[in-house]
Amino acid sequence: MSSSDGATLKSNRKACHQARDLFFDCYDKNNGNQSKCRLELKEFENHCPVSWVQHFMRKHKFEKYKEELTKEGLLSDKDAPPRA
């Protein structure tokens, strides 16, 4: 792999992560109402591989689930698996 390929991969990954963050910011601000974040979702899907979008969506949902369990006292911070 040439250095230009590496730079391209890095910039693509950065664009994906920025699009992901913008989508989840919108998603969380709208209490999980995905229909209010259509543009952000489209950018997220355009900048990231499908498998990454699926992974990030599952991970976000799981993180929110863990937060809810912790808030309800069903899971303590020490019981939660470490973040990778």
Secondary structure, DSSP 8 states (H G I E B T S, - for coil): --HHHHHHHHHHHHHHHHHHHHHHHHHHHTTT-GGGGHHHHHHHHHHS-HHHHHHHHHHHHHHHHHHHHHHTTSS-TTTS----
